[in-house]
Amino acid sequence: MTDANDTTISKYIDSKGDLGILSTDKKFNFEKIDAVELLQIGYNANGNAVYNFKGKKITDKLPVGIKKISDFFKGNLNFKIEGIEN
């Protein structure tokens, strides 16, 4: 069981509806993961967060420790991504 306050993990739902967890040891790279929704955004000690997220929905709660999101949506072809409107 993972702690909801654990900043070293990102939780997501994949296209099959299964819950997945990606940790800092995988560098939060979603390039080869078929995630459709990001439930929790993790980041490492340098403030780097998720890379290559191609899903349609993210949590609307951006952690304050995140310092870099430049590659967050790299390769994402969705016209709209829910959760980042605010």
VENZI-V805141 format. One record per helix or strand of 2 or more residues. SS is the DSSP state (hx for helix, st for strand). FROM is the first residue (numbers start at 1). TO is the last residue. If there is no record, write none. Layout:
# VENZI-V805141
ss->SS from->FROM to->TO
ss->SS from->FROM to->TO
This chain:
# VENZI-V805141
ss->st from->9 to->14
ss->st from->19 to->23
ss->hx from->24 to->26
ss->st from->35 to->40
ss->st from->57 to->58
